[in-house]
Amino acid sequence: MTRRFLFVLGSSRPDGNTELLARRAAEQLPEEVEQQWIDLSAHPLPDFEDLRHDSDHVRATEGDTALLLDATLAATDIVIASPLYWYSVSAHTKRYLDYWSGWLRTPGVDFKATMAGRTLWGVTALADDEPAVADPLVGTLNNSAAYLGMRFGGVLLGNGSKPGDVLDDTDALARAKTFFQGETPLARFPHEG
């Protein structure tokens, strides 16, 4: 199976530090790996409506929702590239992940079974010298992967506030060169052994 990476850009700023770091990591992928990049600010999802207990779930066939669903289902690897906003993912990114809840219940999609065994990665830039402030973002992605039986590739952290700052983070740029080569065990909830 050909690997297909979906890069989901969750920044509200074009060409921000998170995207720059994600693109540096993506440059290291082998040529035969397919890449699709979707900027959530250019393809905004409507507010998520929780229809969990309703019966009128239908699969979107057009627009940004259909684009993101189809791209997500086609990907072997999903990279959430979200800056650290208030210690977690951006609003655009959170909305995209909320849609996963709806896709779990969409007839004919079989979202959970389709995602099982695929890999979820994260890339983020933070304006803090202490990496632990990104723990809530890492937990969000790890627990999402665990719930769906996905592998979790981890989160590539970079430091930057002003546009382009992350390009001065030599440690992050060095980690980007090998980030997608890492081992990806099945994600576990924190309380699992």
N, CA and C atoms as an extended XYZ file, in Angstrom:
579
Properties=species:S:1:pos:R:3:atomname:S:1:resname:S:1:resid:I:1 pbc="F F F"
N         0.848       -1.184        0.000 N   MET     1
C         0.000        0.000        0.000 CA  MET     1
C         0.892        1.245        0.000 C   MET     1
N         0.617        2.157       -0.902 N   THR     2
C         1.350        3.420       -0.960 CA  THR     2
C         0.998        4.268        0.252 C   THR     2
N         2.012        4.822        0.887 N   ARG     3
C         1.739        5.706        2.017 CA  ARG     3
C         1.242        7.044        1.488 C   ARG     3
N         0.180        7.544        2.142 N   ARG     4
C        -0.410        8.834        1.783 CA  ARG     4
C        -0.488        9.678        3.043 C   ARG     4
N         0.262       10.761        3.062 N   PHE     5
C         0.267       11.663        4.201 CA  PHE     5
C        -0.715       12.798        3.951 C   PHE     5
N        -1.607       13.013        4.898 N   LEU     6
C        -2.495       14.166        4.885 CA  LEU     6
C        -1.987       15.129        5.942 C   LEU     6
N        -1.608       16.329        5.519 N   PHE     7
C        -1.177       17.377        6.430 CA  PHE     7
C        -2.350       18.331        6.627 C   PHE     7
N        -2.867       18.373        7.839 N   VAL     8
C        -4.002       19.229        8.179 CA  VAL     8
C        -3.439       20.449        8.901 C   VAL     8
N        -3.473       21.597        8.216 N   LEU     9
C        -2.906       22.830        8.759 CA  LEU     9
C        -3.965       23.568        9.561 C   LEU     9
N        -3.701       23.747       10.855 N   GLY    10
C        -4.708       24.332       11.738 CA  GLY    10
C        -4.423       25.741       12.196 C   GLY    10
N        -3.466       26.422       11.573 N   SER    11
C        -3.127       27.773       11.997 CA  SER    11
C        -4.075       28.795       11.395 C   SER    11
N        -4.219       29.911       12.073 N   SER    12
C        -4.995       31.014       11.501 CA  SER    12
C        -4.071       31.993       10.790 C   SER    12
N        -2.778       31.651       10.716 N   ARG    13
C        -1.791       32.497       10.048 CA  ARG    13
C        -1.157       31.701        8.906 C   ARG    13
N        -1.172       32.219        7.679 N   PRO    14
C        -0.524       31.489        6.583 CA  PRO    14
C         0.990       31.467        6.770 C   PRO    14
N         1.607       30.352        6.384 N   ASP    15
C         3.061       30.193        6.461 CA  ASP    15
C         3.601       30.443        7.864 C   ASP    15
N         2.866       30.017        8.864 N   GLY    16
C         3.294       30.202       10.245 CA  GLY    16
C         4.387       29.216       10.630 C   GLY    16
N         4.852       29.339       11.844 N   ASN    17
C         5.947       28.507       12.330 CA  ASN    17
C         5.618       27.013       12.295 C   ASN    17
N         4.399       26.657       12.665 N   THR    18
C         4.015       25.244       12.654 CA  THR    18
C         4.069       24.690       11.238 C   THR    18
N         3.522       25.423       10.280 N   GLU    19
C         3.557       24.954        8.893 CA  GLU    19
C         4.991       24.864        8.379 C   GLU    19
N         5.829       25.849        8.704 N   LEU    20
C         7.227       25.801        8.279 CA  LEU    20
C         7.919       24.552        8.807 C   LEU    20
N         7.672       24.216       10.071 N   LEU    21
C         8.284       23.035       10.663 CA  LEU    21
C         7.732       21.755       10.027 C   LEU    21
N         6.425       21.721        9.784 N   ALA    22
C         5.823       20.545        9.135 CA  ALA    22
C         6.405       20.340        7.732 C   ALA    22
N         6.581       21.431        7.002 N   ARG    23
C         7.136       21.316        5.650 CA  ARG    23
C         8.588       20.847        5.679 C   ARG    23
N         9.343       21.265        6.685 N   ARG    24
C        10.722       20.775        6.826 CA  ARG    24
C        10.737       19.267        7.069 C   ARG    24
N         9.835       18.797        7.916 N   ALA    25
C         9.749       17.361        8.176 CA  ALA    25
C         9.289       16.606        6.926 C   ALA    25
N         8.326       17.172        6.190 N   ALA    26
C         7.792       16.520        4.990 CA  ALA    26
C         8.833       16.410        3.881 C   ALA    26
N         9.780       17.341        3.846 N   GLU    27
C        10.847       17.285        2.836 CA  GLU    27
C        11.660       16.003        2.942 C   GLU    27
N        11.634       15.371        4.105 N   GLN    28
C        12.431       14.164        4.337 CA  GLN    28
C        11.708       12.887        3.913 C   GLN    28
N        10.427       12.997        3.591 N   LEU    29
C         9.680       11.811        3.179 CA  LEU    29
C        10.183       11.328        1.825 C   LEU    29
N        10.200       10.013        1.610 N   PRO    30
C        10.611        9.495        0.305 CA  PRO    30
C         9.707       10.030       -0.807 C   PRO    30
N        10.274       10.116       -2.003 N   GLU    31
C         9.556       10.674       -3.152 CA  GLU    31
C         8.250        9.949       -3.462 C   GLU    31
N         8.217        8.641       -3.220 N   GLU    32
C         7.024        7.864       -3.571 CA  GLU    32
C         5.866        8.051       -2.587 C   GLU    32
N         6.124        8.702       -1.464 N   VAL    33
C         5.062        8.963       -0.492 CA  VAL    33
C         4.215       10.126       -0.994 C   VAL    33
N         2.915        9.891       -1.104 N   GLU    34
C         2.005       10.950       -1.544 CA  GLU    34
C         1.743       11.918       -0.394 C   GLU    34
N         1.626       13.199       -0.731 N   GLN    35
C         1.344       14.222        0.264 CA  GLN    35
C         0.154       15.069       -0.189 C   GLN    35
N        -0.757       15.298        0.729 N   GLN    36
C        -1.855       16.229        0.490 CA  GLN    36
C        -1.865       17.215        1.652 C   GLN    36
N        -1.940       18.491        1.330 N   TRP    37
C        -1.939       19.551        2.335 CA  TRP    37
C        -3.279       20.272        2.278 C   TRP    37
N        -3.952       20.350        3.418 N   ILE    38
C        -5.231       21.064        3.485 CA  ILE    38
C        -5.151       22.087        4.615 C   ILE    38
N        -5.343       23.331        4.259 N   ASP    39
C        -5.325       24.439        5.209 CA  ASP    39
C        -6.763       24.655        5.695 C   ASP    39
N        -6.983       24.426        6.974 N   LEU    40
C        -8.338       24.535        7.512 CA  LEU    40
C        -8.882       25.955        7.470 C   LEU    40
N        -8.018       26.963        7.438 N   SER    41
C        -8.534       28.327        7.326 CA  SER    41
C        -9.019       28.613        5.904 C   SER    41
N        -8.473       27.907        4.921 N   ALA    42
C        -8.930       28.051        3.533 CA  ALA    42
C       -10.108       27.124        3.234 C   ALA    42
N       -10.292       26.109        4.055 N   HIS    43
C       -11.387       25.142        3.888 CA  HIS    43
C       -12.103       24.986        5.219 C   HIS    43
N       -12.766       26.056        5.677 N   PRO    44
C       -13.362       26.029        7.013 CA  PRO    44
C       -14.566       25.099        7.096 C   PRO    44
N       -14.612       24.391        8.183 N   LEU    45
C       -15.765       23.542        8.466 CA  LEU    45
C       -16.806       24.367        9.204 C   LEU    45
N       -18.093       24.116        8.937 N   PRO    46
C       -19.118       24.804        9.729 CA  PRO    46
C       -19.043       24.341       11.180 C   PRO    46
N       -19.672       25.089       12.060 N   ASP    47
C       -19.729       24.649       13.456 CA  ASP    47
C       -20.223       23.220       13.508 C   ASP    47
N       -19.616       22.425       14.373 N   PHE    48
C       -19.997       21.025       14.496 CA  PHE    48
C       -21.312       20.914       15.256 C   PHE    48
N       -22.220       20.141       14.708 N   GLU    49
C       -23.496       19.888       15.362 CA  GLU    49
C       -23.518       18.436       15.799 C   GLU    49
N       -23.637       18.206       17.092 N   ASP    50
C       -23.605       16.851       17.641 CA  ASP    50
C       -24.959       16.183       17.410 C   ASP    50
N       -24.973       15.249       16.488 N   LEU    51
C       -26.206       14.512       16.164 CA  LEU    51
C       -26.098       13.068       16.641 C   LEU    51
N       -25.291       12.848       17.674 N   ARG    52
C       -24.998       11.496       18.136 CA  ARG    52
C       -26.239       10.629       18.318 C   ARG    52
N       -27.275       11.224       18.836 N   HIS    53
C       -28.457       10.421       19.154 CA  HIS    53
C       -29.595       10.643       18.159 C   HIS    53
N       -29.275       11.314       17.074 N   ASP    54
C       -30.259       11.494       16.012 CA  ASP    54
C       -30.007       10.449       14.933 C   ASP    54
N       -30.945       10.287       14.059 N   SER    55
C       -30.796        9.252       13.031 CA  SER    55
C       -30.564        9.835       11.642 C   SER    55
N       -30.396       11.159       11.545 N   ASP    56
C       -30.306       11.750       10.206 CA  ASP    56
C       -28.864       12.043        9.780 C   ASP    56
N       -27.942       11.160       10.132 N   HIS    57
C       -26.565       11.298        9.670 CA  HIS    57
C       -26.510       10.990        8.181 C   HIS    57
N       -25.896       11.867        7.444 N   VAL    58
C       -25.682       11.609        6.015 CA  VAL    58
C       -24.239       11.993        5.686 C   VAL    58
N       -23.701       11.313        4.697 N   ARG    59
C       -22.336       11.606        4.287 CA  ARG    59
C       -22.346       12.838        3.379 C   ARG    59
N       -21.467       13.791        3.721 N   ALA    60
C       -21.326       14.972        2.875 CA  ALA    60
C       -20.741       14.553        1.527 C   ALA    60
N       -21.288       15.107        0.467 N   THR    61
C       -20.805       14.750       -0.873 CA  THR    61
C       -20.164       15.924       -1.593 C   THR    61
N       -20.188       17.092       -0.988 N   GLU    62
C       -19.565       18.255       -1.609 CA  GLU    62
C       -19.118       19.235       -0.533 C   GLU    62
N       -18.305       20.176       -0.936 N   GLY    63
C       -17.851       21.206       -0.020 CA  GLY    63
C       -16.663       20.758        0.818 C   GLY    63
N       -16.295       21.610        1.776 N   ASP    64
C       -15.119       21.376        2.593 CA  ASP    64
C       -15.257       20.149        3.487 C   ASP    64
N       -16.467       19.870        3.966 N   THR    65
C       -16.662       18.695        4.804 CA  THR    65
C       -16.367       17.422        4.024 C   THR    65
N       -16.852       17.335        2.804 N   ALA    66
C       -16.587       16.164        1.966 CA  ALA    66
C       -15.106       16.067        1.620 C   ALA    66
N       -14.484       17.198        1.301 N   LEU    67
C       -13.055       17.215        0.993 CA  LEU    67
C       -12.250       16.646        2.156 C   LEU    67
N       -12.530       17.115        3.367 N   LEU    68
C       -11.776       16.661        4.531 CA  LEU    68
C       -12.082       15.216        4.891 C   LEU    68
N       -13.324       14.810        4.782 N   LEU    69
C       -13.662       13.414        5.060 CA  LEU    69
C       -12.954       12.494        4.071 C   LEU    69
N       -13.057       12.781        2.785 N   ASP    70
C       -12.428       11.923        1.772 CA  ASP    70
C       -10.916       11.877        1.930 C   ASP    70
N       -10.299       13.028        2.214 N   ALA    71
C        -8.848       13.075        2.394 CA  ALA    71
C        -8.434       12.294        3.636 C   ALA    71
N        -9.224       12.394        4.694 N   THR    72
C        -8.925       11.675        5.930 CA  THR    72
C        -9.022       10.172        5.710 C   THR    72
N       -10.074        9.736        5.035 N   LEU    73
C       -10.254        8.302        4.784 CA  LEU    73
C        -9.177        7.737        3.864 C   LEU    73
N        -8.655        8.554        2.956 N   ALA    74
C        -7.655        8.082        1.989 CA  ALA    74
C        -6.249        8.049        2.566 C   ALA    74
N        -6.023        8.724        3.682 N   ALA    75
C        -4.671        8.865        4.229 CA  ALA    75
C        -4.259        7.642        5.037 C   ALA    75
N        -2.990        7.259        4.890 N   THR    76
C        -2.411        6.249        5.782 CA  THR    76
C        -1.825        6.929        7.010 C   THR    76
N        -1.458        8.189        6.851 N   ASP    77
C        -0.846        8.970        7.918 CA  ASP    77
C        -1.499       10.345        7.935 C   ASP    77
N        -1.950       10.773        9.101 N   ILE    78
C        -2.551       12.095        9.249 CA  ILE    78
C        -1.657       12.913       10.162 C   ILE    78
N        -1.262       14.075        9.676 N   VAL    79
C        -0.398       14.965       10.451 CA  VAL    79
C        -1.217       16.194       10.839 C   VAL    79
N        -1.449       16.339       12.127 N   ILE    80
C        -2.136       17.517       12.638 CA  ILE    80
C        -1.063       18.576       12.898 C   ILE    80
N        -1.046       19.593       12.074 N   ALA    81
C        -0.077       20.685       12.220 CA  ALA    81
C        -0.817       21.884       12.799 C   ALA    81
N        -0.819       21.948       14.113 N   SER    82
C        -1.559       23.002       14.819 CA  SER    82
C        -0.627       23.726       15.763 C   SER    82
N        -0.605       25.052       15.695 N   PRO    83
C         0.151       25.774       16.713 CA  PRO    83
C        -0.462       25.531       18.088 C   PRO    83
N         0.326       25.729       19.103 N   LEU    84
C        -0.166       25.601       20.467 CA  LEU    84
C        -0.901       26.887       20.823 C   LEU    84
N        -2.234       26.792       20.918 N   TYR    85
C        -3.061       27.926       21.310 CA  TYR    85
C        -3.673       27.592       22.662 C   TYR    85
N        -3.388       28.373       23.670 N   TRP    86
C        -3.891       28.142       25.012 CA  TRP    86
C        -3.716       26.685       25.432 C   TRP    86
N        -2.523       26.172       25.178 N   TYR    87
C        -2.077       24.866       25.666 CA  TYR    87
C        -2.715       23.686       24.952 C   TYR    87
N        -3.393       23.914       23.872 N   SER    88
C        -3.978       22.802       23.131 CA  SER    88
C        -3.998       23.146       21.640 C   SER    88
N        -4.782       22.394       20.892 N   VAL    89
C        -4.880       22.614       19.447 CA  VAL    89
C        -5.684       23.876       19.164 C   VAL    89
N        -5.532       24.402       17.959 N   SER    90
C        -6.263       25.590       17.542 CA  SER    90
C        -7.754       25.286       17.396 C   SER    90
N        -8.552       26.334       17.314 N   ALA    91
C       -10.002       26.176       17.134 CA  ALA    91
C       -10.312       25.457       15.823 C   ALA    91
N        -9.586       25.802       14.732 N   HIS    92
C        -9.800       25.113       13.451 CA  HIS    92
C        -9.555       23.616       13.601 C   HIS    92
N        -8.471       23.282       14.295 N   THR    93
C        -8.108       21.876       14.469 CA  THR    93
C        -9.118       21.159       15.344 C   THR    93
N        -9.520       21.799       16.421 N   LYS    94
C       -10.500       21.173       17.323 CA  LYS    94
C       -11.800       20.897       16.588 C   LYS    94
N       -12.225       21.821       15.737 N   ARG    95
C       -13.453       21.607       14.970 CA  ARG    95
C       -13.294       20.394       14.050 C   ARG    95
N       -12.142       20.282       13.377 N   TYR    96
C       -11.876       19.126       12.516 CA  TYR    96
C       -11.959       17.826       13.327 C   TYR    96
N       -11.337       17.795       14.499 N   LEU    97
C       -11.401       16.590       15.333 CA  LEU    97
C       -12.818       16.331       15.830 C   LEU    97
N       -13.577       17.392       16.106 N   ASP    98
C       -14.984       17.196       16.483 CA  ASP    98
C       -15.756       16.492       15.377 C   ASP    98
N       -15.433       16.807       14.134 N   TYR    99
C       -16.102       16.142       13.014 CA  TYR    99
C       -15.842       14.640       13.008 C   TYR    99
N       -14.724       14.222       13.565 N   TRP   100
C       -14.469       12.781       13.649 CA  TRP   100
C       -15.603       12.094       14.407 C   TRP   100
N       -16.155       12.764       15.441 N   SER   101
C       -17.277       12.193       16.197 CA  SER   101
C       -18.472       11.937       15.293 C   SER   101
N       -18.766       12.891       14.416 N   GLY   102
C       -19.875       12.712       13.482 CA  GLY   102
C       -19.585       11.626       12.456 C   GLY   102
N       -18.346       11.575       11.990 N   TRP   103
C       -17.981       10.567       10.981 CA  TRP   103
C       -18.037        9.156       11.555 C   TRP   103
N       -17.876        9.026       12.878 N   LEU   104
C       -18.007        7.713       13.512 CA  LEU   104
C       -19.411        7.154       13.332 C   LEU   104
N       -20.384        8.044       13.166 N   ARG   105
C       -21.789        7.625       13.083 CA  ARG   105
C       -22.394        7.806       11.696 C   ARG   105
N       -21.566        8.145       10.725 N   THR   106
C       -22.068        8.361        9.376 CA  THR   106
C       -22.202        7.013        8.660 C   THR   106
N       -23.411        6.680        8.195 N   PRO   107
C       -23.611        5.391        7.530 CA  PRO   107
C       -22.695        5.231        6.309 C   PRO   107
N       -22.150        4.028        6.174 N   GLY   108
C       -21.331        3.709        5.018 CA  GLY   108
C       -19.883        4.155        5.112 C   GLY   108
N       -19.512        4.842        6.197 N   VAL   109
C       -18.138        5.350        6.310 CA  VAL   109
C       -17.246        4.375        7.083 C   VAL   109
N       -17.779        3.745        8.143 N   ASP   110
C       -17.018        2.829        8.991 CA  ASP   110
C       -15.702        3.480        9.426 C   ASP   110
N       -15.831        4.690        9.947 N   PHE   111
C       -14.679        5.535       10.241 CA  PHE   111
C       -13.696        4.882       11.209 C   PHE   111
N       -14.201        4.318       12.293 N   LYS   112
C       -13.300        3.743       13.302 CA  LYS   112
C       -12.496        2.584       12.727 C   LYS   112
N       -13.146        1.685       12.023 N   ALA   113
C       -12.436        0.545       11.440 CA  ALA   113
C       -11.457        0.991       10.358 C   ALA   113
N       -11.823        2.020        9.604 N   THR   114
C       -10.942        2.523        8.547 CA  THR   114
C        -9.696        3.155        9.141 C   THR   114
N        -9.832        3.879       10.230 N   MET   115
C        -8.700        4.583       10.825 CA  MET   115
C        -7.786        3.657       11.627 C   MET   115
N        -8.303        2.548       12.101 N   ALA   116
C        -7.503        1.633       12.922 CA  ALA   116
C        -6.248        1.201       12.178 C   ALA   116
N        -5.125        1.277       12.861 N   GLY   117
C        -3.847        0.869       12.287 CA  GLY   117
C        -3.131        1.954       11.499 C   GLY   117
N        -3.818        3.041       11.201 N   ARG   118
C        -3.164        4.165       10.527 CA  ARG   118
C        -2.396        4.977       11.571 C   ARG   118
N        -1.665        5.975       11.142 N   THR   119
C        -0.820        6.715       12.080 CA  THR   119
C        -1.232        8.177       12.171 C   THR   119
N        -1.325        8.659       13.402 N   LEU   120
C        -1.606       10.062       13.670 CA  LEU   120
C        -0.334       10.701       14.220 C   LEU   120
N         0.048       11.825       13.616 N   TRP   121
C         1.238       12.579       14.003 CA  TRP   121
C         0.805       13.992       14.385 C   TRP   121
N         1.686       14.694       15.068 N   GLY   122
C         1.440       16.093       15.375 CA  GLY   122
C         2.692       16.919       15.147 C   GLY   122
N         2.480       18.158       14.753 N   VAL   123
C         3.555       19.144       14.642 CA  VAL   123
C         3.010       20.419       15.254 C   VAL   123
N         3.804       21.045       16.122 N   THR   124
C         3.350       22.286       16.726 CA  THR   124
C         4.518       23.205       17.038 C   THR   124
N         4.229       24.471       16.973 N   ALA   125
C         5.177       25.491       17.423 CA  ALA   125
C         4.576       26.157       18.652 C   ALA   125
N         5.443       26.404       19.638 N   LEU   126
C         4.986       27.045       20.850 CA  LEU   126
C         5.917       28.191       21.190 C   LEU   126
N         5.398       29.166       21.870 N   ALA   127
C         6.185       30.331       22.266 CA  ALA   127
C         6.528       30.215       23.743 C   ALA   127
N         7.200       29.123       24.092 N   ASP   128
C         7.558       28.865       25.480 CA  ASP   128
C         8.801       28.003       25.487 C   ASP   128
N         9.660       28.195       26.458 N   ASP   129
C        10.883       27.403       26.550 CA  ASP   129
C        10.664       26.052       27.221 C   ASP   129
N         9.497       25.865       27.805 N   GLU   130
C         9.206       24.624       28.513 CA  GLU   130
C         8.282       23.737       27.680 C   GLU   130
N         8.807       22.638       27.105 N   PRO   131
C         7.984       21.776       26.248 CA  PRO   131
C         6.759       21.184       26.945 C   PRO   131
N         6.798       21.061       28.267 N   ALA   132
C         5.676       20.452       28.988 CA  ALA   132
C         4.380       21.236       28.818 C   ALA   132
N         4.453       22.513       28.445 N   VAL   133
C         3.209       23.269       28.262 CA  VAL   133
C         2.399       22.715       27.085 C   VAL   133
N         3.034       21.921       26.222 N   ALA   134
C         2.328       21.311       25.088 CA  ALA   134
C         1.706       19.963       25.461 C   ALA   134
N         1.839       19.524       26.702 N   ASP   135
C         1.302       18.219       27.105 CA  ASP   135
C        -0.199       18.059       26.810 C   ASP   135
N        -1.033       19.097       27.026 N   PRO   136
C        -2.459       18.916       26.688 CA  PRO   136
C        -2.677       18.647       25.190 C   PRO   136
N        -1.932       19.323       24.324 N   LEU   137
C        -2.043       19.081       22.882 CA  LEU   137
C        -1.612       17.651       22.560 C   LEU   137
N        -0.494       17.235       23.129 N   VAL   138
C        -0.004       15.870       22.901 CA  VAL   138
C        -1.036       14.860       23.389 C   VAL   138
N        -1.606       15.116       24.569 N   GLY   139
C        -2.620       14.215       25.105 CA  GLY   139
C        -3.857       14.125       24.235 C   GLY   139
N        -4.290       15.254       23.694 N   THR   140
C        -5.448       15.258       22.792 CA  THR   140
C        -5.208       14.330       21.606 C   THR   140
N        -4.041       14.465       20.992 N   LEU   141
C        -3.749       13.652       19.807 CA  LEU   141
C        -3.523       12.188       20.169 C   LEU   141
N        -2.779       11.933       21.241 N   ASN   142
C        -2.517       10.551       21.651 CA  ASN   142
C        -3.822        9.834       22.002 C   ASN   142
N        -4.685       10.501       22.775 N   ASN   143
C        -5.935        9.865       23.177 CA  ASN   143
C        -6.887        9.678       21.998 C   ASN   143
N        -6.871       10.609       21.050 N   SER   144
C        -7.695       10.454       19.840 CA  SER   144
C        -7.233        9.241       19.046 C   SER   144
N        -5.913        9.115       18.907 N   ALA   145
C        -5.366        7.953       18.198 CA  ALA   145
C        -5.725        6.662       18.928 C   ALA   145
N        -5.581        6.652       20.246 N   ALA   146
C        -5.872        5.450       21.028 CA  ALA   146
C        -7.325        5.033       20.876 C   ALA   146
N        -8.231        5.991       20.908 N   TYR   147
C        -9.657        5.675       20.794 CA  TYR   147
C        -9.970        4.982       19.475 C   TYR   147
N        -9.276        5.386       18.419 N   LEU   148
C        -9.547        4.819       17.090 CA  LEU   148
C        -8.642        3.641       16.751 C   LEU   148
N        -7.781        3.230       17.670 N   GLY   149
C        -6.884        2.112       17.394 CA  GLY   149
C        -5.796        2.483       16.403 C   GLY   149
N        -5.462        3.764       16.355 N   MET   150
C        -4.411        4.236       15.452 CA  MET   150
C        -3.053        4.144       16.145 C   MET   150
N        -2.020        4.211       15.358 N   ARG   151
C        -0.676        4.374       15.900 CA  ARG   151
C        -0.479        5.868       16.153 C   ARG   151
N         0.355        6.178       17.127 N   PHE   152
C         0.656        7.579       17.430 CA  PHE   152
C         2.128        7.807       17.184 C   PHE   152
N         2.427        8.683       16.219 N   GLY   153
C         3.812        8.935       15.856 CA  GLY   153
C         4.500        9.945       16.743 C   GLY   153
N         3.753       10.591       17.633 N   GLY   154
C         4.322       11.609       18.494 CA  GLY   154
C         4.113       12.995       17.914 C   GLY   154
N         4.673       13.985       18.606 N   VAL   155
C         4.511       15.378       18.206 CA  VAL   155
C         5.892       16.011       18.071 C   VAL   155
N         6.123       16.617       16.932 N   LEU   156
C         7.345       17.371       16.676 CA  LEU   156
C         7.134       18.787       17.205 C   LEU   156
N         7.924       19.160       18.202 N   LEU   157
C         7.798       20.469       18.838 CA  LEU   157
C         8.867       21.418       18.318 C   LEU   157
N         8.469       22.643       18.052 N   GLY   158
C         9.402       23.696       17.692 CA  GLY   158
C         9.069       24.948       18.469 C   GLY   158
N        10.025       25.841       18.565 N   ASN   159
C         9.802       27.064       19.318 CA  ASN   159
C         9.767       28.250       18.368 C   ASN   159
N         8.747       29.070       18.513 N   GLY   160
C         8.653       30.258       17.683 CA  GLY   160
C         7.410       31.048       17.976 C   GLY   160
N         7.549       32.363       17.949 N   SER   161
C         6.411       33.240       18.161 CA  SER   161
C         6.186       34.096       16.919 C   SER   161
N         7.182       34.918       16.573 N   LYS   162
C         7.062       35.736       15.365 CA  LYS   162
C         7.221       34.847       14.127 C   LYS   162
N         6.614       35.245       13.007 N   PRO   163
C         6.741       34.453       11.779 CA  PRO   163
C         8.211       34.168       11.457 C   PRO   163
N         8.491       32.885       11.206 N   GLY   164
C         9.832       32.462       10.823 CA  GLY   164
C        10.746       32.119       11.976 C   GLY   164
N        10.336       32.393       13.222 N   ASP   165
C        11.191       32.112       14.383 CA  ASP   165
C        11.627       30.652       14.458 C   ASP   165
N        10.749       29.736       14.067 N   VAL   166
C        11.064       28.315       14.215 CA  VAL   166
C        12.286       27.918       13.384 C   VAL   166
N        12.589       28.690       12.344 N   LEU   167
C        13.755       28.385       11.518 CA  LEU   167
C        15.063       28.653       12.262 C   LEU   167
N        14.979       29.322       13.418 N   ASP   168
C        16.146       29.526       14.274 CA  ASP   168
C        16.276       28.443       15.340 C   ASP   168
N        15.279       27.564       15.430 N   ASP   169
C        15.290       26.481       16.416 CA  ASP   169
C        16.030       25.292       15.801 C   ASP   169
N        17.345       25.271       15.956 N   THR   170
C        18.169       24.245       15.303 CA  THR   170
C        17.851       22.846       15.815 C   THR   170
N        17.477       22.715       17.090 N   ASP   171
C        17.116       21.395       17.618 CA  ASP   171
C        15.852       20.863       16.940 C   ASP   171
N        14.851       21.717       16.773 N   ALA   172
C        13.611       21.292       16.116 CA  ALA   172
C        13.870       20.925       14.656 C   ALA   172
N        14.688       21.702       13.978 N   LEU   173
C        14.993       21.405       12.572 CA  LEU   173
C        15.754       20.088       12.455 C   LEU   173
N        16.611       19.795       13.413 N   ALA   174
C        17.325       18.512       13.406 CA  ALA   174
C        16.348       17.364       13.648 C   ALA   174
N        15.399       17.525       14.586 N   ARG   175
C        14.399       16.482       14.849 CA  ARG   175
C        13.494       16.283       13.636 C   ARG   175
N        13.229       17.362       12.902 N   ALA   176
C        12.354       17.276       11.722 CA  ALA   176
C        12.938       16.343       10.666 C   ALA   176
N        14.261       16.247       10.608 N   LYS   177
C        14.906       15.419        9.576 CA  LYS   177
C        14.609       13.942        9.741 C   LYS   177
N        14.309       13.496       10.950 N   THR   178
C        14.052       12.074       11.185 CA  THR   178
C        12.684       11.812       11.800 C   THR   178
N        11.873       12.836       11.953 N   PHE   179
C        10.613       12.693       12.693 CA  PHE   179
C         9.718       11.600       12.116 C   PHE   179
N         9.525       11.583       10.821 N   PHE   180
C         8.599       10.617       10.229 CA  PHE   180
C         9.219        9.232       10.063 C   PHE   180
N        10.419        9.029       10.539 N   GLN   181
C        11.047        7.713       10.508 CA  GLN   181
C        10.860        6.969       11.821 C   GLN   181
N        10.272        7.645       12.808 N   GLY   182
C        10.160        7.078       14.149 CA  GLY   182
C         9.272        5.851       14.207 C   GLY   182
N         9.500        5.077       15.251 N   GLU   183
C         8.646        3.924       15.524 CA  GLU   183
C         7.275        4.440       15.943 C   GLU   183
N         6.233        3.747       15.537 N   THR   184
C         4.886        4.203       15.865 CA  THR   184
C         4.066        3.061       16.463 C   THR   184
N         4.256        2.806       17.752 N   PRO   185
C         3.437        1.771       18.388 CA  PRO   185
C         1.981        2.221       18.456 C   PRO   185
N         1.103        1.268       18.657 N   LEU   186
C        -0.302        1.631       18.825 CA  LEU   186
C        -0.426        2.564       20.010 C   LEU   186
N        -1.222        3.588       19.843 N   ALA   187
C        -1.422        4.563       20.914 CA  ALA   187
C        -2.138        3.890       22.082 C   ALA   187
N        -1.862        4.387       23.243 N   ARG   188
C        -2.493        3.861       24.459 CA  ARG   188
C        -3.058        5.020       25.244 C   ARG   188
N        -4.167        4.764       25.905 N   PHE   189
C        -4.635        5.752       26.857 CA  PHE   189
C        -3.650        5.779       28.019 C   PHE   189
N        -3.463        6.918       28.681 N   PRO   190
C        -2.463        7.018       29.742 CA  PRO   190
C        -2.593        5.970       30.838 C   PRO   190
N        -3.795        5.516       31.133 N   HIS   191
C        -3.965        4.566       32.222 CA  HIS   191
C        -3.730        3.108       31.795 C   HIS   191
N        -3.503        2.871       30.509 N   GLU   192
C        -3.260        1.504       30.040 CA  GLU   192
C        -1.788        1.149       30.192 C   GLU   192
N        -1.529       -0.125       30.417 N   GLY   193
C        -0.144       -0.583       30.563 CA  GLY   193
C         0.461       -1.048       29.280 C   GLY   193
